[in-house]
Amino acid sequence: MKTNRPAQRLPQISDAELVVMKVVWEKAPVTANQAVEALARQQHWKPKTIHTLLRRLVQKGAVDFDKKGREHRFRPLVNSADYAHAASRSFLRRFFDGEVAPFLACFLEWEKLSRQEIQELRRILDGKQK
């Protein structure tokens, strides 16, 4: 199944950067201190690590900031849905020659789905029929 959506060039975001990016998406605009506080609960990173990851995201063009007094307020330049779509397409290209059906077959062979999950997949697939 090929996509009709034009490919958008998005920055490559590492796994660690993605953890920080999720906070930016969820709380934007977010200060560096707010990001540190949010991540302190889920990661064992030092504040300097989070500051470094924020700086990398700025350098990659995934995040922008403005400075108000001594605080930097970060906001995403990359839409989370666009990034998820691009990452999904990249994964499909690398492992399944861009095809969705073989991926789903492989995934479902190993995973148990609840009745609700199956109904949701049916609803999504029915909505995609031409």
KATA-V665770 format. One record per helix or strand. SS is the DSSP state (H for helix, E for strand). FROM is the first residue (numbers start at 1). TO is the last residue. Records with the same first field share a line. If there is no record, write none. Layout:
SS=FROM-TO + FROM-TO
//
This chain:
H=15-27 + 32-40 + 47-59 + 80-96 + 100-110 + 115-128
E=30-31 + 63-68 + 71-76
//
